[in-house]
Amino acid sequence: MQKFYTKPLVSYTKFKKYPKAEIVFSLNAVKTLKSIKYCAIVLSILIVMAGLYIKIFHSKEDDPAGFLAICIVTTFVSIVVATAAAIVEKILQNAVDMKSENDLTI
């Protein structure tokens, strides 16, 4: 079983190969995008939890501003990736539905 932080990378490499195999409009592509979306959401939640932990339990003479800034930036990037994956997933799901509908018509 893959770890949650390597799964999006493996899924992305799989998704990148779909146009060459001409299977972009398939349920596998939708599932791959869904996997990328969920992993990005989990990653952003874990980054926020790490930032909160450092904010609450850090030493009083230490300044965690740099770490918290990195947490904010990486959380924002992760949310952008999740949003983009969700939008592309929705568009691709509509295309798969239209393709299956057209396959049924004569």
Residue pairs with C-beta under 8 A, 6 or more apart in sequence:
2 10
4 39
4 42
4 43
5 39
5 43
7 35
7 39
8 35
8 36
8 39
8 40
8 43
8 81
11 32
11 35
11 36
11 39
12 36
14 32
15 29
15 32
15 33
15 36
18 24
18 26
18 28
18 29
18 32
23 29
24 92
25 92
25 95
25 96
25 99
26 96
27 96
29 92
29 96
30 89
30 92
30 93
30 96
33 85
33 88
33 89
33 92
34 85
34 89
36 81
36 85
37 82
37 85
37 86
37 89
40 78
40 79
40 81
40 82
40 85
41 78
41 82
43 78
44 74
44 75
44 78
44 79
44 82
47 71
47 74
47 75
47 78
48 71
48 75
50 71
51 67
51 68
51 71
51 72
51 75
54 64
54 67
54 68
54 71
55 64
55 68
58 64
